Amino acid sequence: MSFKQFLTAAAAVAGIALGAASGQAASLVVNGDFSAGNTGFSSDYAYFTGPLAGNGTYTVIPSNGISGYADWTANSGQDPSGGVSNILVADGDSTSVASSASPKRAWYQSIAVAANTQYTFSFAGIDVNATPNSNAKLALLVDGLEVGELLANQTWQSLSYSFNSGAATSLLFAIADNNRDSFWNDFAIDDIALVVTTPVPPALLLFLSSLGGIGFLGWRRRRAGQAAAS
């Protein structure tokens, strides 16, 4: 095997190992894509099966079946991937949770986690009101602590949060609307996920660094040989 062939083979093996190390497991969120309808999660909002009845209400419907006020839209009826599937649609609530000053949670779920493990939580959000006068501000909360906010507009966007679980074995994840306006403040969420994220092992990083060094030495050797021949 030539030196070039060795480098090519080693790089291929490293690429496979790197891909496996950085890969993500299946989501731990129950019904995070709402394919099972209104089940597997909780909400401080009131559920309606038909057109929403005002602030603080929600429903789960196909993305091309937005029902409610005449000025609602949903990015041409598409879900975040550009297809058609169930999404959670809500009329933003202007009131707080009775026991605190925190906004009502449109979605929340308690999830078992492994201690001292790296995770990434993510979701997609969109403002479904065609008049962008007061868009939803979708906050992500972990055990009641806000860790991020997505300022929604009329196209799907995603928010993700990576963290280490520490000593925790269960965490409460929630999505709430920080916008307290009673008008225009309408939104949808979808593709809620929690996955284990595996960092690249230090040994693999060292191998990749060494591979780069070997490649550089080989290049210098070839240059030196060319210079001597001339």
N, C-alpha and C positions, 0 to 999 in steps of 0.2 A: 504494500500500500504506500503510495506517495505521500509526501507531507501535506499536499493540498487535499488529497482524499481523506487523510486523517482529520484535518480540520473540518472538512465538510461533514463527516460522519459524527464527530464530536459535537458540532453545533446542532445537528439534527437531534441527537440524544438529549442535549441540554434544552432544546426547544420543547421537546415532548415533556420532559421533567418539569420545566417551568410552567407549561400549560396546566399540567396536573396539579402542581402545587398551588397555583393561583385560581383554580377552578372553584365554583360555588356549588353548595349542596342545594337540595330542594327547599322550598320555602316552608317555614314553620307556622306561618299564618294560616288559620282555618278560613277557607272560602275568601281568600284575599282578592280573587277576581270576580266575586259575586255570582259565579256560575250556578251556585246552588240557591240563589235568591237571598231572601232576608233571613239568613240563619248563620250561626257560628260566631256572631259578634254582638255587641251591645251598643246602645246609643242613648244619649240624653234627649234626642229629638223624638218627636212622635211619628210613628210609622203610618203611612197611608198607602192603600193599594191603588188609588186613582189619582186624579189631579191633587196637588198639594194644597193644604188648607191654610197657608200663610207661614209666617216666620216660625222657625223651630220645628218644621216637619220635613220628612224625607221619604223616599221610595227607592226601590231597586227595580230598574226596567232596562230593556235593551237600549243601547246608545242611540239608535235611530227612532226611538219611541218617546222622546221627551214630551211630557204632558205637564200642563200647568198654565203659566201665563203666556200670552200671545207673543211676547218679546223674548222668549227663551230660545236659545239655540244650543247646539252641542257639537260644534266643529263639523258641520255637515253630517251629523249623526254617526260619527266615527268614535271608536274607542281609542286608547293611546297607541295601539299598533296599526291604526288605520282601517281596522275591520269593524264588525258589528258584534257586540257582546254586552252582557249586563254591566251596568255601572250603578253606583249609588248617587242619587241626585237629591240635593237639599236646598231648602229655602233658609238662608242664614238667620240665626237667632240673635236678637238684640239683647237678650237677658242673660243672667249668670246662673251657674249652678247654685241652688238654694243654700248649700252649706259653705260657699266660698264666693270670692269675687271672680273666679275663673270662668271663662266662657264655656257654654255647654259643649259637650263632646259629640260630634257628628258620628264618630266611630270609635270604639275602643275594644281591646281584647287583652286578656292576661295570658301570657305565653311562658311555658317552662323553658329555661335555658340552662346550659351547663356552666359551672363556675369557671372563671379565668379563661374565657373563650372569646375570640374575636368575632363580632357580628356586624352585619350591615342591614339596616331597616330602610325601606324605600316605599314611596307611593307616587302616583300620578294625580294631578289635579287640574281642573279647568273651571273658569267662570262661565256659566251657561247663559248669563243675561247678555242680550245683544247690545245693551247700552252700557258702556264701560265707565259709568259715573262713580261707582264705589265697589271695586272688585273685592272678592273674598281674600282673606289673609289666612292661609291654612297652616296652622301651627302643629308641629309634631311634639308630643309630650311623652316622656318616659318616666314612669312612676311620679307623675304630676309635675315634672320639671321640663320646661320648654327647651328643646335642643335645636330647633330650626323652624323656619317659617318660609312658606312658598307664597309669594304674591301672585295670585292667579290672574290670567288674562284669558282671551278667547281662543287660545290654543293649548293643547295638553303640554304640561311641563312635569318634570319629576324632581323630587327632593329625596336625598339619601343621607343617612347618618351612620357612620361607622364608630364602633366603640368596643371596649372590652367589658365583659360582664362582671369582672371582679369576683366578689363572694356571692353574688346573687344567683338564685336558682329559679326565680320567677320574676318577670317584669310586666308591668302594665303599660301597654302602648296605646296612645290615643291621638286622634286628629280632631282639632277644634278650629273654629273660625274666629280669629281675633278681631274681625270687623264687626262692630255692633250696629251698623246701619240697618234700618228696617227695609230700605228700598234698594233695588238693583242687586243686592248681595245674595246671589244664587250661584251654586257651584255643584260640581260632580267630582267624585274620586274613584280611583280604580287601581288595579295592579299593586295591591298592598302586599309587601313581602318582607320576611325576615330570614336571612340566610347566614350560615357560618362562612366566614371568609378566612381562608388559610393563607397566612403570610408565607413568603418565599423563605425556605429554610436557609440559615446562614451558610451551611455547607455548600448549598447549590450556588449561592452568591459568590462564595470563594472559588468554586469551580469555574464559573463564568468569567470571573476576573482573571484566573490563571489561563483560561483559554485565550482571552484577549492578549495576555502577555506572550504566550507561545506564538500566536499569529504575528505579533509585532517583531519578535526575534527572527521568525522565519523570513519576514519581509526584509529586515536589515541584512540577513545572510545572503538573500538573493541579490540585493543591491550591491553588497560588497563584492560578490562574485562577478557581477556585470562590470563593475568598475575595474576589477583586476583584469578581466578579459580584454577590455579596451585599452 
